[in-house]
Amino acid sequence: MVILEEYPRLDSLKVIKMALLHDIGEIREGDISAALRPDPGEKYLAEERGASGLFSLLPPQLEKEYMDLWKEYNEAVSKEARLVKALDKAETIMQHNQGCNPAGFDYDFNLEYGQEYFSGDPLLAEFRQILDTDTGKRKEGEKEGEIKARQKKNG
């Protein structure tokens, strides 16, 4: 919520609701790693089915409101949706930069992932630059670790 102070013209409640609802379609279908590069159309339809199914359990007015917000986020048609998208992509990149990834993880994925949501906004562009710098450091650290492991193995 701290970042919302930097965006006083955005609808804060809409941003918070989108942030809470955007992944709800994954409850039924599961969270497919972006690094696996799933087909975007298939992923959207599967998550739409999940979101629609869950929202259908709500009173009609809430069902419509939440489904509309979910679609607005997924289609990135508002400034609020673009902000939440950028932050969601940032969170994925941070997980890759800080977490335990499989051997041979493609850190170049991070460098291209979600770029379009950070452009055109100076604060998000600066944040993205930090993320990309961290990705570069992690990538280099992984290479150094692989070299040391080979050297140790070959004695």
ABEGO torsion letter per residue (X at the ends): XAAAAABAABBAAAAAAAAAAAAAAAAAAEBBBAAAGBBAAAAAAAAAAAAAAAAAABBAAAAAAAAAAAAAAAAGABAAAAAAAAAAAAAAAAAAAABBBBBGBBAAAAAABGAAAABGBAAAAAAAAAAAAAAAAAAAAAAAAAAAAAAAAAX
